[in-house]
Amino acid sequence: MRPLLRLVPDNTTIRFMRGRFAGLIVSAVLSTASIVLFFVPGLNYGVDFRGGTLIELRLPGTPDLGALRAGFETLGVGEVKLQGFGSPNDVLVTLDEHATGEEVKKTVRNMLAAHFPGTEIRREDVVGAKVSSELFNSGLLASALALGAILLYVWFRFDWHFGIGVVATLLLDITKTIGFFAVTGIQFDLNSIAAILLLIGYSVTDKVVVYDRIRENLRKRSSMALRPLIDLSLNQTLGRTVATSSTVLLSILPLAFMGDESMRGFALSIIFGIVVGTSSSIFIAAPILLFLGQNKLGGTPSADAPVPIALIS
C-alpha cells in the first residue's frame, strides 16, 4: 500500500530557486493589492468588531427575504442586513450597532412569532460598541504578540537570516489572508482572528521544518553552493510538506461544506491560509534566505545546476 499512499515521488530534483524572482514578485503584488483592499472596500466586520445584534434564523419554508426585511424595518432597529446561508431555509440577520439589548431581542421575537410563525431562532449574539472596540484591539494585540514571540524563537534557534525570512514571509501570508477576507466578503470577527493565529502557527511550523533541513545541510555539505543546497533541502522536505498540508485540508473541508455560517468562514480562511502558507515556504521563505545569506551561509550561489539525485535521502 505504501506506493499508493505516497503523494510525492522519491528523489525529486525540482529546481525551485529558478522561480525565486517570480515567487517574490507575485507575492509582493498580491500583498500590496490586499493592503489596498483592506481600505477599499474594506473588511466586512462582524458583530464582534462593530457592535450590534446577529440573529440566525431557520424558517419553516423557503424564506421571503423581501417580506422578512420589511418586518424588521417596521421595528425601527436601524439598518438590517439579510444573508442566506447553509440550508435554503436559513437566514442570517445583522442589525446595526444601535440595535442591542434585551428589549430589541424581545421585539424581534414578537415580530417573528406574529408574521413568521414556526421560525426558529438558532443563535443571538449581542455586542456593544465599547466591547467590540476592546475585542478588536485585543485581537490585534494577540496577533502582534504572536509574531513577536515567533521572531524571538526563530532568532534564538537559527541565525538572524532565518528569523528575518520567517517573519517577512508571515507578514506577506497575513496580508494575503486579509485580502482574501476583503475579496470574499466573509465576516471578519473573532473566529477570523483565531484563524489568523492558527495560520501563523501552521505557517511558522512548516517554515521551521524547511529551514531546519537547510541548516542541517549547511553543516553536512559546507562546500556546496547555497542555491542548489536550498533546492536539495526543499526536495527533501517536499513529501512531508505535501502530506501535512493534505491532512489538515482533509480535516477542514467538512467544516467548509457542512458547518454553519461562522464555521464556514473560519474553514475557508484556513484552507486559503494553508495553500498560501505552504507555497510561501518554498517560493518566499527560501528565496529570502538565499538573498540574505548568499555571502554568509553557503557561499555565493552558483548557476542553476541540477540537484544531485545522489544527495537526496
FIKE-64789 format. One record per residue (C-alpha): residue in three letters; residue number from 1; y, z, x. Coordinates in nm, 3 decimals, padded with zeros to 5 digits, m for minus. Each point is the difference from the previous one (the first is absolute). Example, Ala and Ser with C-alpha at 12.3 -4.5 7.8 and 13.67 -1.06 7.14 Angstrom:
<sites>
SITE   code   pos         v         w         u
SITE    ALA     1   m00.450    00.780    01.230
SITE    SER     2    00.344   m00.066    00.137
</sites>
This chain:
<sites>
SITE   code   pos         v         w         u
SITE    MET     1    00.000    00.000    00.000
SITE    ARG     2    00.239    00.061    00.292
SITE    PRO     3    00.098   m00.369    00.053
SITE    LEU     4    00.075   m00.028   m00.373
SITE    LEU     5    00.236    00.298    00.011
SITE    ARG     6    00.188   m00.102    00.315
SITE    LEU     7    00.349   m00.110   m00.108
SITE    VAL     8    00.107   m00.126    00.342
SITE    PRO     9   m00.226   m00.188    00.243
SITE    ASP    10   m00.080    00.162    00.332
SITE    ASN    11    00.176   m00.116    00.317
SITE    THR    12    00.302   m00.162   m00.166
SITE    THR    13    00.249   m00.153    00.243
SITE    ILE    14    00.307   m00.048   m00.218
SITE    ARG    15    00.324   m00.041    00.196
SITE    PHE    16    00.217    00.220   m00.219
SITE    MET    17    00.292    00.012    00.242
SITE    ARG    18    00.056   m00.372   m00.041
SITE    GLY    19    00.154    00.087   m00.336
SITE    ARG    20    00.213    00.286    00.129
SITE    PHE    21    00.334   m00.175   m00.049
SITE    ALA    22   m00.092   m00.130   m00.347
SITE    GLY    23   m00.119    00.346   m00.105
SITE    LEU    24    00.315    00.175    00.114
SITE    ILE    25    00.232   m00.263   m00.152
SITE    VAL    26   m00.178    00.001   m00.338
SITE    SER    27    00.000    00.381   m00.003
SITE    ALA    28    00.371    00.018    00.084
SITE    VAL    29    00.087   m00.252   m00.272
SITE    LEU    30   m00.207    00.181   m00.264
SITE    SER    31    00.141    00.342    00.095
SITE    THR    32    00.357   m00.133   m00.007
SITE    ALA    33   m00.060   m00.155   m00.341
SITE    SER    34   m00.148    00.330   m00.120
SITE    ILE    35    00.311    00.189    00.109
SITE    VAL    36    00.215   m00.245   m00.196
SITE    LEU    37   m00.225    00.035   m00.305
SITE    PHE    38    00.032    00.379    00.025
SITE    PHE    39    00.370   m00.039   m00.085
SITE    VAL    40   m00.017   m00.315   m00.217
SITE    PRO    41   m00.161    00.021   m00.252
SITE    GLY    42   m00.113    00.343    00.117
SITE    LEU    43   m00.300    00.212   m00.090
SITE    ASN    44   m00.121    00.077   m00.349
SITE    TYR    45    00.036    00.377    00.030
SITE    GLY    46   m00.228    00.202   m00.221
SITE    VAL    47    00.089    00.308   m00.198
SITE    ASP    48   m00.079    00.216    00.305
SITE    PHE    49    00.300   m00.140    00.189
SITE    ARG    50    00.257   m00.092   m00.264
SITE    GLY    51   m00.069    00.257   m00.269
SITE    GLY    52   m00.084   m00.060   m00.364
SITE    THR    53   m00.311    00.001   m00.218
SITE    LEU    54   m00.315   m00.204    00.045
SITE    ILE    55   m00.235   m00.032   m00.298
SITE    GLU    56   m00.338   m00.171    00.006
SITE    LEU    57   m00.113   m00.115   m00.345
SITE    ARG    58   m00.321   m00.144   m00.140
SITE    LEU    59    00.052   m00.164   m00.339
SITE    PRO    60   m00.281   m00.053   m00.254
SITE    GLY    61    00.054   m00.377    00.006
SITE    THR    62    00.183   m00.265    00.196
SITE    PRO    63    00.350    00.142    00.047
SITE    ASP    64    00.308   m00.169   m00.143
SITE    LEU    65    00.237    00.060    00.290
SITE    GLY    66    00.303   m00.111   m00.202
SITE    ALA    67   m00.068    00.248   m00.277
SITE    LEU    68   m00.085    00.271    00.250
SITE    ARG    69    00.325   m00.057    00.189
SITE    ALA    70    00.199    00.008   m00.326
SITE    GLY    71   m00.165    00.331   m00.089
SITE    PHE    72    00.102    00.159    00.329
SITE    GLU    73    00.354   m00.139   m00.022
SITE    THR    74    00.050    00.178   m00.334
SITE    LEU    75   m00.048    00.330    00.182
SITE    GLY    76    00.316   m00.043    00.207
SITE    VAL    77   m00.176    00.080    00.330
SITE    GLY    78    00.180   m00.264    00.206
SITE    GLU    79   m00.166   m00.284    00.189
SITE    VAL    80   m00.364   m00.059   m00.089
SITE    LYS    81   m00.246   m00.201    00.213
SITE    LEU    82   m00.337   m00.110   m00.135
SITE    GLN    83   m00.281   m00.130    00.217
SITE    GLY    84   m00.352   m00.105   m00.091
SITE    PHE    85   m00.279    00.106    00.235
SITE    GLY    86   m00.369    00.078    00.006
SITE    SER    87   m00.162   m00.091   m00.331
SITE    PRO    88    00.184   m00.220   m00.255
SITE    ASN    89    00.076    00.314   m00.204
SITE    ASP    90    00.175    00.192    00.279
SITE    VAL    91    00.378    00.019    00.038
SITE    LEU    92    00.207    00.182    00.262
SITE    VAL    93    00.336    00.123   m00.132
SITE    THR    94    00.278    00.104    00.239
SITE    LEU    95    00.313    00.176   m00.124
SITE    ASP    96    00.310    00.043    00.218
SITE    GLU    97    00.098    00.310    00.192
SITE    HIS    98    00.197    00.146   m00.294
SITE    ALA    99   m00.303    00.001   m00.229
SITE    THR   100   m00.176    00.315    00.119
SITE    GLY   101   m00.101    00.331   m00.150
SITE    GLU   102   m00.235    00.123   m00.270
SITE    GLU   103    00.233   m00.115   m00.278
SITE    VAL   104   m00.033   m00.362    00.109
SITE    LYS   105   m00.378    00.029    00.022
SITE    LYS   106   m00.016    00.151   m00.349
SITE    THR   107    00.223   m00.276   m00.143
SITE    VAL   108   m00.220   m00.268    00.157
SITE    ARG   109   m00.317    00.156   m00.145
SITE    ASN   110    00.152    00.012   m00.349
SITE    MET   111    00.110   m00.364    00.019
SITE    LEU   112   m00.343   m00.117    00.116
SITE    ALA   113   m00.177    00.200   m00.270
SITE    ALA   114    00.228   m00.145   m00.271
SITE    HIS   115    00.012   m00.367    00.105
SITE    PHE   116   m00.305   m00.048    00.223
SITE    PRO   117   m00.273    00.229   m00.138
SITE    GLY   118   m00.310    00.035    00.214
SITE    THR   119    00.193   m00.038    00.325
SITE    GLU   120   m00.136    00.216    00.280
SITE    ILE   121    00.240    00.150    00.253
SITE    ARG   122   m00.208    00.000    00.319
SITE    ARG   123    00.264    00.123    00.243
SITE    GLU   124    00.354    00.142   m00.001
SITE    ASP   125    00.195    00.052    00.323
SITE    VAL   126    00.352    00.144   m00.012
SITE    VAL   127    00.210    00.030    00.317
SITE    GLY   128    00.365    00.109    00.018
SITE    ALA   129    00.255   m00.175    00.219
SITE    LYS   130    00.027    00.293    00.244
SITE    VAL   131   m00.376    00.027    00.040
SITE    SER   132   m00.035   m00.377    00.050
SITE    SER   133    00.259    00.008    00.280
SITE    GLU   134   m00.183    00.285    00.171
SITE    LEU   135   m00.333   m00.182   m00.031
SITE    PHE   136    00.148   m00.317    00.152
SITE    ASN   137    00.149    00.189    00.295
SITE    SER   138   m00.323    00.191    00.053
SITE    GLY   139   m00.195   m00.327    00.001
SITE    LEU   140    00.227   m00.151    00.263
SITE    LEU   141   m00.024    00.316    00.210
SITE    ALA   142   m00.380   m00.002   m00.020
SITE    SER   143   m00.012   m00.362    00.117
SITE    ALA   144    00.242    00.066    00.287
SITE    LEU   145   m00.195    00.308    00.115
SITE    ALA   146   m00.325   m00.198   m00.011
SITE    LEU   147    00.148   m00.271    00.222
SITE    GLY   148    00.138    00.257    00.240
SITE    ALA   149   m00.334    00.181    00.028
SITE    ILE   150   m00.179   m00.328    00.062
SITE    LEU   151    00.246   m00.093    00.274
SITE    LEU   152   m00.059    00.333    00.178
SITE    TYR   153   m00.378   m00.030   m00.038
SITE    VAL   154   m00.019   m00.352    00.142
SITE    TRP   155    00.254    00.080    00.272
SITE    PHE   156   m00.210    00.291    00.131
SITE    ARG   157   m00.337   m00.171   m00.044
SITE    PHE   158    00.104   m00.333    00.153
SITE    ASP   159    00.289   m00.133    00.207
SITE    TRP   160    00.350   m00.053   m00.140
SITE    HIS   161   m00.070   m00.374   m00.033
SITE    PHE   162   m00.271    00.078   m00.256
SITE    GLY   163    00.221    00.246   m00.190
SITE    ILE   164    00.280   m00.252   m00.042
SITE    GLY   165   m00.250   m00.266   m00.107
SITE    VAL   166   m00.154    00.220   m00.270
SITE    VAL   167    00.328    00.126   m00.147
SITE    ALA   168    00.167   m00.344    00.004
SITE    THR   169   m00.302   m00.152   m00.174
SITE    LEU   170   m00.010    00.280   m00.258
SITE    LEU   171    00.367   m00.055   m00.084
SITE    LEU   172   m00.069   m00.370   m00.052
SITE    ASP   173   m00.302    00.083   m00.220
SITE    ILE   174    00.202    00.243   m00.211
SITE    THR   175    00.288   m00.244   m00.054
SITE    LYS   176   m00.245   m00.267   m00.115
SITE    THR   177   m00.157    00.245   m00.243
SITE    ILE   178    00.344    00.084   m00.139
SITE    GLY   179    00.060   m00.374   m00.042
SITE    PHE   180   m00.330   m00.023   m00.189
SITE    PHE   181    00.123    00.262   m00.247
SITE    ALA   182    00.328   m00.189   m00.043
SITE    VAL   183   m00.167   m00.339   m00.057
SITE    THR   184   m00.271    00.121   m00.240
SITE    GLY   185    00.219    00.243   m00.195
SITE    ILE   186   m00.265    00.272    00.024
SITE    GLN   187    00.155    00.337   m00.079
SITE    PHE   188    00.100    00.189    00.312
SITE    ASP   189   m00.082    00.365   m00.059
SITE    LEU   190   m00.180    00.291    00.164
SITE    ASN   191   m00.325   m00.196   m00.007
SITE    SER   192    00.176   m00.267    00.206
SITE    ILE   193    00.106    00.258    00.259
SITE    ALA   194   m00.361    00.121    00.014
SITE    ALA   195   m00.113   m00.360    00.049
SITE    ILE   196    00.246   m00.052    00.286
SITE    LEU   197   m00.111    00.322    00.171
SITE    LEU   198   m00.363   m00.105   m00.039
SITE    LEU   199    00.080   m00.341    00.146
SITE    ILE   200    00.177    00.162    00.296
SITE    GLY   201   m00.313    00.202    00.072
SITE    TYR   202   m00.233   m00.297   m00.040
SITE    SER   203    00.216   m00.233    00.205
SITE    VAL   204    00.049    00.240    00.289
SITE    THR   205   m00.376    00.072    00.010
SITE    ASP   206   m00.077   m00.370    00.025
SITE    LYS   207    00.257   m00.048    00.276
SITE    VAL   208   m00.122    00.303    00.195
SITE    VAL   209   m00.351   m00.149    00.000
SITE    VAL   210    00.132   m00.330    00.138
SITE    TYR   211    00.227    00.169    00.254
SITE    ASP   212   m00.277    00.234    00.111
SITE    ARG   213   m00.223   m00.297    00.081
SITE    ILE   214    00.285   m00.169    00.188
SITE    ARG   215    00.058    00.317    00.204
SITE    GLU   216   m00.373    00.027    00.072
SITE    ASN   217   m00.011   m00.360    00.121
SITE    LEU   218    00.309    00.057    00.215
SITE    ARG   219   m00.197    00.264    00.189
SITE    LYS   220   m00.321   m00.201    00.024
SITE    ARG   221    00.156   m00.336    00.085
SITE    SER   222    00.321    00.083    00.182
SITE    SER   223    00.003   m00.339    00.174
SITE    MET   224   m00.011   m00.194   m00.327
SITE    ALA   225    00.328   m00.148   m00.126
SITE    LEU   226    00.146    00.173   m00.305
SITE    ARG   227   m00.006   m00.292   m00.246
SITE    PRO   228   m00.373   m00.078    00.022
SITE    LEU   229   m00.072    00.374    00.018
SITE    ILE   230    00.177    00.054   m00.334
SITE    ASP   231   m00.189   m00.296   m00.150
SITE    LEU   232   m00.324    00.152    00.127
SITE    SER   233    00.082    00.337   m00.154
SITE    LEU   234    00.093   m00.153   m00.335
SITE    ASN   235   m00.326   m00.194   m00.012
SITE    GLN   236   m00.195    00.315    00.084
SITE    THR   237    00.160    00.197   m00.285
SITE    LEU   238    00.012   m00.286   m00.251
SITE    GLY   239   m00.329    00.089   m00.168
SITE    ARG   240    00.100    00.362   m00.046
SITE    THR   241    00.343   m00.099   m00.135
SITE    VAL   242   m00.139   m00.245   m00.256
SITE    ALA   243   m00.277    00.237   m00.111
SITE    THR   244    00.239    00.293   m00.049
SITE    SER   245    00.253   m00.210   m00.191
SITE    SER   246   m00.269   m00.149   m00.222
SITE    THR   247   m00.143    00.343   m00.081
SITE    VAL   248    00.341    00.138   m00.100
SITE    LEU   249    00.074   m00.310   m00.209
SITE    LEU   250   m00.329    00.032   m00.188
SITE    SER   251    00.083    00.360   m00.091
SITE    ILE   252    00.354   m00.086   m00.116
SITE    LEU   253   m00.070   m00.318   m00.201
SITE    PRO   254   m00.145    00.186   m00.305
SITE    LEU   255    00.325    00.198   m00.030
SITE    ALA   256    00.201   m00.324    00.010
SITE    PHE   257   m00.196   m00.157   m00.284
SITE    MET   258   m00.106    00.297   m00.213
SITE    GLY   259    00.252    00.276    00.070
SITE    ASP   260    00.297    00.093   m00.217
SITE    GLU   261    00.350   m00.128    00.071
SITE    SER   262    00.089    00.261    00.263
SITE    MET   263   m00.333   m00.036    00.181
SITE    ARG   264    00.017   m00.379   m00.014
SITE    GLY   265    00.333   m00.008    00.182
SITE    PHE   266   m00.132    00.249    00.255
SITE    ALA   267   m00.315   m00.207    00.059
SITE    LEU   268    00.183   m00.333    00.031
SITE    SER   269    00.240    00.143    00.258
SITE    ILE   270   m00.296    00.140    00.196
SITE    ILE   271   m00.173   m00.340   m00.003
SITE    PHE   272    00.315   m00.172    00.121
SITE    GLY   273    00.052    00.266    00.266
SITE    ILE   274   m00.355   m00.030    00.130
SITE    VAL   275    00.037   m00.376    00.043
SITE    VAL   276    00.336    00.041    00.174
SITE    GLY   277   m00.111    00.297    00.211
SITE    THR   278   m00.318   m00.168    00.119
SITE    SER   279    00.169   m00.327    00.093
SITE    SER   280    00.289    00.179    00.171
SITE    SER   281   m00.240    00.178    00.236
SITE    ILE   282   m00.098   m00.341    00.138
SITE    PHE   283    00.312   m00.213   m00.032
SITE    ILE   284    00.279    00.260    00.034
SITE    ALA   285   m00.114    00.313    00.183
SITE    ALA   286   m00.194   m00.186    00.269
SITE    PRO   287    00.279   m00.253    00.081
SITE    ILE   288    00.258    00.282    00.018
SITE    LEU   289   m00.221    00.178    00.253
SITE    LEU   290   m00.040   m00.327    00.193
SITE    PHE   291    00.377   m00.050    00.028
SITE    LEU   292    00.077    00.365    00.083
SITE    GLY   293   m00.277    00.051    00.253
SITE    GLN   294   m00.044   m00.341    00.161
SITE    ASN   295    00.139    00.123    00.333
SITE    LYS   296   m00.125    00.360   m00.017
SITE    LEU   297   m00.337    00.022   m00.174
SITE    GLY   298   m00.207   m00.291    00.120
SITE    GLY   299    00.210   m00.239    00.206
SITE    THR   300    00.184   m00.310   m00.113
SITE    PRO   301   m00.193   m00.173   m00.279
SITE    SER   302   m00.167   m00.320    00.108
SITE    ALA   303   m00.029   m00.326   m00.190
SITE    ASP   304   m00.203   m00.014   m00.319
SITE    ALA   305   m00.343    00.010    00.158
SITE    PRO   306   m00.316    00.041   m00.210
SITE    VAL   307   m00.130    00.352   m00.044
SITE    PRO   308   m00.310    00.031    00.221
SITE    ILE   309   m00.301    00.043   m00.230
SITE    ALA   310   m00.182    00.199    00.269
SITE    LEU   311    00.266    00.271   m00.018
SITE    ILE   312   m00.037    00.059   m00.374
SITE    SER   313   m00.236    00.280   m00.083
</sites>
